[in-house]
Amino acid sequence: GSLRQGWIKGVKRMVNQVNDKFSEMMATLGYSGQVEIVEGADGDVLDIKNYGIRILVKFRNDDDFQELSKGTQSGGEKSVTTAVYMMALQGITQVPFRCVDEINQGMDEKNERQVWSMLLNVCREHKAQYFYMAPKFPYNLPFDDQVKILVCNSGQVEKNKRYSFSVDSLLE
């Protein structure tokens, strides 16, 4: 029992750390968010198999907090929440890199720019690496020395001398 209780205390401490960072980052974007631990069934704190994480968000001041779910938030709101949660985890997990695919899906340009800026700050602060894959980026995103861009073309592409591809012109 005491070993399990010690483990649960540690998990709760980590969830509180993630919650603090998540709330701070959501507030930076003009939203509100909370991360909570869901304890065992019927309030049994030792029922570890039924523990979980609940993410609550609020995108408008007059709204109540709502649990992140399939049908409640828009696609862009879910994308913002997922990106911010992933970055909030960065402070407590050490992995060589993270890979995110189309995390900007459904985001409007304002959120896309703010989340990108936040991601650059997280990478700088934690010396983290992200593979950020997206079919599109807004124009003139801020890039710095820590960013490497790889442009991948898929499928057969016919070269046309009149319209040849140039990385330099892409980056302008």
Summary of the structure (lengths in Angstrom):
residues: 172
radius of gyration: 19.9
end to end distance: 61.6
largest distance: 73.5
contacts: 394
relative contact order: 0.10
helix: 43%
strand: 14%
